[in-house]
Amino acid sequence: MQFDEKALKKLKVPELRQILTERNLKTEGKKDELVARILQSNSMGKKGEEIDKKSQELMEEERKLALRAERFGLVKKNNELTEEEKKLRLRQERFGSANTTKNNSELQEVNKKRENPNKASEFFLMVVVDQDEEKMRKRLERFEVVEPLLTDPSVLEKYRAAARTANTVIKMVFEKAVENASIFELCKYGDEMINDLSKKEYTKAKFSKGIAYPTSVCVNNIACHFSPIESESELAKPLSKGDVVKVQLGTHYDGFAAVVANTIVVGSSESEPVTGEKADLISAAHYTAEGILRMMKPGKKSTEISAVASQMAQEFGCKPLEGSLCHDQKRNVIDGTKHIVLNPSSEEKSKIALNEVEVGEVYLIDVVVSKGDAKPKLSGTRATIFKKSGATYQLKMKIARSFYSEISTKFGTFPFGLRNCEEERKAKLGVIECVKSRIVEAFDVIEEKDGNLVAQVCYTVMITENGVVRLTEGLEWNPKVIVSDKVLSSEMKELLNVSPKSL
């Protein structure tokens, strides 16, 4: 039974606790908390009913399809099957618990053993099974139980659309990254452009789209996650000529995200090129990212990729920032659990899991390099980028509950900036309890420990059956603007001469 808020507030505490007991929920707390808990279970109940209803409808469709096939004699009824065919059909009906290709080959083996096989009916049985498995996969994708496949054209196009938007916006931000430009205004502009351009794609679609990673602008020794809010915008100094500036942002359509980051030197051009240590630094980031791209082929181990990254950066007298991570991407997730650790510390080397690149995966390659020891440390700047952790907790403060509801609706599971919330002041207060209760994670601002300059290149790449596809590029590399006098070794030249498309 569902209760509205007015009816619940009229009930006494024992009555509220009785309702919670019937629903197997916690009964501790004050009256307002009990009411909130019941209302929350109401909404969850409705979602469950909707899912059950959809599932029932799909199952009914599948039942009718099977009956129709049996009626016309295109497939056998269960009581007409041999024992081997019965086992095979049971396995097929589990929808995805067995591999379709494998089952089809087994079915063919069964057909060979039959004395008078009906080839037409056998073929139709395979088609029906494939259709049923495809229906179940689509259903599971809808409820995010399984990851959509890159072989689906709609998935590929959403990734490409996200990449087009991200590539366009980062160029627009860099055009405004000139001397005396405000870092806050650059970040705000980047987010506004993502939202504006996203509205022009998939105009009739009902799925979510927009920011997958809020625009951040990091200067000189700041490595990542610096994205100031308006009330603290004056704390960030305007850009100066010669500053090493990193811009990072991300876009998504229906949860399929593309992220990009590049590095420039303010005021540089072909007539005023970057030379010396800054040129070596930016070249190290660029060529390390290119080297990793050429290593992203099926079967390559994460340790092999990490080793190439360190070797390439060393060619320019640099190192990847210690412990920096490249992640696998999934729908609604840009920082998956499968990692490539660049320049791991001695402690990390003994703990990191060994991963292999596989066909059908998408990765966020994030290269951050520096000279010296390339050790990271927390900056004294307060974090302004956050994301939901996936944990659950009954928030006590009304302002925290309101904040959590807003970010769940607007940003889902993607990182977001406080700047993008409706009311900045309330967001700053509401996020405190959410972080303390660990249902929201902070993206701390990181800087190079010894104050050394940092450069970054970041992109999203997918591993397909036809090769490696780099989705985000950002700025085009111009060796006339970034002029390094370092010469690559023959081994690294040989690696870079391999076209990513041929992988």
N, C-alpha and C positions, 0 to 999 in steps of 0.2 A: 504494500500500500504506500502511495506517495503522499507527502504532507507539504503544504505550502508554509512559508515563513510565518505568516500571521497566526495560523492554527497552531504551529509549534510553540510560539511564544506564549500562547494562552495555557499551554500544558504546564504541569508542575514538574519539578526535577525528577521525582521517582518515575513519572510517566515517560519522560524523555529517556531515562535510563532503561526502561522496559523495552522501548522501541529499539534502542541501540543493542540491547542484549539479544533481541530477536534477529538482528542483522549481523550478529557476531562481531560487533565493533566495541571499541573501548568505551567504558562508561564513566571514566574519571573526568573531572573538570567542572567548571562553573556552567550555569545555564546557557550563556551565550555560546560557549564552546560546544556544548551538547547539541544545540540547535544547528550550529554551523556544520557539525559532523554529520547530522542527519541529512541536511540539505546537500552536502557533498555526496553522500551515498545515493541520494535521489538521482543526481545527475549521472553518476556512474551506472546506476541501474538502467536509466534511459538509454545510455550508450550501449550497454550490454544487450538490451532488448532489440535495439536497432541492428546490432551485429547478428543476433540470433535470427531475426526476421530475414535478413539478407541471406544468411547461410541456408535457412530453410527453403527459400525461394530457389537458390541455386541447386540445392540437392533435389528438389522436385523436378527441375528442368533436366537434371542428369538422369533421374529415374525414368522420366518420360522418354528420353532418348534411348535408353537401354531397352525399354519395353517395345518401342517402335522398331528397333533393330531386330528384336526377337520375333515380332509379329510377321515381319517380311522374310524371315528366315536368313537374315544376313549374318547373324551370329547365333551361336548355339545357346540353348538354355543351360542352366547349371546342371540339371539332371542328365544332360546329354554329353557332358564333358568327360574326358579321360582324367585320371588322377593328376597327371602332370599339368594338364590344361587348367584344372581347378586351382592348383597351387599357384600357377602363373597369374590367373585372373585375380586371385586374392591379393597377390603382391601388387598387381597393377592398381587395384582399387584403393591402395593406401596413399595414392596421389603424392608421388615425389619421394617416398621412402626407398624406392629402387630406381635405378637408372633406366630411362626409356629405351635407349639404344641397346642396352644389354638385354632388356626384356624382349625386344623385338627379335634379336638374334636367337634368344632361347625359344621364342614362339616358332621361328623358322625350323629349329631343330625338332620341335614337337611335330610340326607339319610333315617333316620328312619321315617320321616314324608311323604316321597314319597311313592306312592302306589305300583309301580313296579320298585324298584331301580335296576339299572344295576351295580352290585358290581364291575365288572372288570373296567368299565369306571370311576367309582368313585375313585377306587384305583389309576388309572393312572392319574386322575386329581390331586390327592394329590402329586404324584411323580413329575409331571410336575411343579407344584407350588414350591415344595422343590428345584428342580433343578434350577428354575428361581431365587429363593431367594439366592441360593448358588452362582450363577453367579454374581448376583448383589453385594453380600457381597465381593466376590473376587475382583470385580471391585472397590468397595469403599476402600478395603484394599490397593489396588495398589496405589490409590491416597491419602492414609492415611486419609480418611474421617472417617473410623471406625477402632477400634483396633482389630488386628487379635486375634483369639481365641486360648486358650491353648489346646483345643481339636484337633487342627490341628497338626499332627505329625511333619510337617516341622518346625513349630514354636518351638515346644518342642526341637527338635534336634538342632536348632540354639542356643537356650538358653544353652543347655548342652555343645555344642561345645565352646561357649564363656566361660563357667565355667571351662572346661578342660584347656583352654589356660590360664585363669587368675590364676587358682590353680597352674599350672606348673610354670608360670613365677614368682609368688611371692616367691615360694620356691627357685628358682634360684637366686633371688635378696638377700634373707636372707643368702644364702650360702656365698655371697660376703660381707655381712655386718659384717665385722670383725674390729678389732682394726686398726686405721689409715686409714680406707677406706674413700674415697671421696664421699660425699653425692651427688654431681653433677654426678659423674661417675655411682653411683648406679641408679639414676633416668634415666640417659641416657641409661644404660644397660637394665633396665626394659622395656623402650619404644621400644628399638631395638628388644628385644626378643618377645614382643607382635606382632610387625609387621612381624618378621621373621616367627613365628609360624602360624600367621593368613594366610600367603601366602600358607601354606601347607594344609589348610582346604578349601573346596569348590573351588578347583582350576579352575573349568570351569564356576563358577558362575560370573555374571556380577554385582552383588550388592556390596555395600560398606562393608568393614570390617576393623578391626584394633582396635585402641585405643578408649575406651569409657570413660576412665578417665586416665590422664597421671600419671606416677609413681611419687609419693611423698614420701619423707622420713622425718619424723618429730622426733626430738630428745628431750627427757626430758619433759620440760613444754610446748613445741610447740605442739598444738593439731591437726592441719590439714593444708593442702594446701601448704606445703613448698616443692617447686620443682625448685631449682635454675637453672638459665641459665648460659651458659659458661662464659660470660663476668663478672658475679658476683659469679662465683664458689668459688673463694678464700675467700669470705666473710663467707662461711659456714665452720666451723671447721671440721676437720676429726673426725671420730668416736673414742671414747675412751672406754676403758674397763669399764663396769658398766653402760654405757649409756642405757637409756630406749628408744628403737627405734621402731617407728611405720612405716610400709610400707603399702601404699594403691595404688591400680591400678585397671583398668577395661578394658574389652575387649568386642567387639560386632561383630556379624555377621548379616548383613542385618538389623541393628538397634536393634536387640535383645541382650541386654547387661547383663553382669555379673560382679559385682564389689566385691573386697575382700580386707580386711585389717587385719593384725595381729601385735602383739607386742612381742619383745624379749628384753633381756638384753645382751649387747655385752659381749662375753667371757663366757657366762653361758653354763653349760652342766650338765650331771648327776653327774659327779665327782666334779663340782663346781656349785651346785644348787643356785637358787635365793631364798633368805629368807627375813624375816622382812617386811618392808613397801612395797618394790618393789614387793615381792611375793603376798602380800595382794592386791596391786593395779592391777596386771595383772590377778590374780584370780577373782577379782571383775568384770573386763571387760569380762572375759571368761564366768563366770557363769551368769552374767546379760544377755549376748547374748543368752545363752542356755535357760534361763528363758523366754525371749521374744519369742524364737522359739516355745516353748510349749504353748504360749498364742496365736499364730497366727492361730486361727481357726475361721471359719465363724461365724459371730454374735458377736465376741468379740469387745468391744469398745476400742477406742484409749486410753481413760483415765484409763481403767482397765490394759492395757498393760503397760502404763507409771507407774502406781502404783507398779506393780510387779517389774519393772526395778529398781525403787528407793529402794524398800524393799530388793532386792537381793544385790544391791551394798552396802547397809547399813550393811549387814552381815559382810562385810570386812572393815567397817569404811570408806567407800567411797561414793561418789555421782556421778550420771551422770552429765556431764558438763551442766550447766544451759541453757535450751532452745535448746539443740541439737535435731536434727530432723531425723526421719526415714521417707522415702518417698515411695509412690507407684511408680513403674516403668511402662513405656509404651514403645512402639516402638520408638526408637530415643530419649527417655527421661529417664534419671535416677533420676531426682528430680521432680516428679509429684506434683500435687496440693493437694493430699490427704496425710495428715501428721499424724505421731505419735510423739508428743512432749514429750521428756524426761526431767524430772525435770524442768517443766515450772516455770517461775518467777511469782510473785503474779499478775503482770500486764498481763502476757500472759494467766493466768488461766481464766480471764474474757473474753478473746478475741478468744481463740482457738476454732476451729470447732470440734464438736464431730463426729468422723468417726467410721465406722464399717468395719471389715474385711469381704471380700466377696469371694466366689469361683470364680476362673478365674483371680484373681489379682496376681501381682508380686510386691514384696516390696524390697527396699534396707534398711536393718536394719544396722544402724550405731551407735554403742555404744562407747562413749568416757567418761571415768570416771577419777575422781581425788579425792584427799583427800582435807580436808579443806572446803571452801565455794564453790569450783568448779565453780567460776565465769569466764566467757570468756572475753577477751579483744583483740583489734586489735594489732598485732605485728608491730614493726617499719619496718619490712621487706616488700619490695615492692612486690605486687602480680605478679605472673607469669603464673597463670592458669586463663583462661577466657572461656566464652561460649557466643554464640549468644543469644540475649534476645528475638528475635522474633519481636521487634519493627522495624519500617522503618524510614529512614532518608536519605536525599540527601547529601552525604559526599562532602565536599568542596575540601579537599586536595587529590591530586593524589595518594600519598603514602598510605593514609587511604583507598582509593577505591581499590587499588591494594591488600592491606592487607585483606580487607573484602572479596574480590573475592577469595583469596587463602584459607582462613579459611572456606568459604562456600563450596568450592570444596573438600577440604581435610578432614574436620572434621564434616561438616553438623551442627547438633544441639548439638553435644556432647561437653563436656569440652575439652579444648586443652591447651597445654603448649607452650609458646613462643619458647621454645627450639625446638619444632617440626616444626617450620616454616622454609622456605627455607633460608631466610637471617635474622638472629637474629636482626641485627642493624635496618633494615627496619621495622621489626615487632614491635620493641620497640617504634619506632616513629609512625607507623601507628595505633597502638592500642589506642593511646592517644585520638584522635578525636572520635574514635568509642566508647570509654567508656564515654567521655563527652556527646556525643549525645545519649547515652543509648541504642545503638543497640548491644552493647557488654557488658556483665557483668563481673566484676572481682570477683574471689574467693580469698577473703582476707585471709592472713595468720593469724590464731587465736592462742593465747596462753593462758595459765591459769593465771589469774590476779595476784595471789600472788606468782607465780613462783613454784607452786607445780607440781610434776610429773604427767604425763597424760598417760593413756594406752587406746588402741583402739582395738575393734574387729568389723569387718564389713562383711556382707555377703548378697547375693541375695537369696530370697526365693519365691517360687510360691505356691499359694493355689489352689489345684486341687480338683476334686470331690473324688479322692482316698486318699486324705490326704495332708500333708504339705511336700514339697520337698525343702530341702536346697541345693542350687546349688553350692555355693562357700564355701569352708572350709579353704583353705590355709594350715597353719601348723597344724599338729596333736597335740592335747593337751597332754602334758607329765607331770604328777604330780610329777615325779622324778626330773624334772628340776625346776619347779615352786612349791616350798614347803611352803605353808601357814599353820600357826597353828590355823587359825580360823575354828570354827565348825559351820556348817549350822544348822539353826533351823529345826524342824521337818516339818514345813509347806513348806519350800523351798526344803527340801529333797524329800518330797512327790511330789512336782511339777516336779523336775528334774528326778524322777523315771519313769515318763510317757514318753514313746517312741514317738518322733515326728511323726514317720510313722503311729502310731495308731490314730493320730488326724484326 
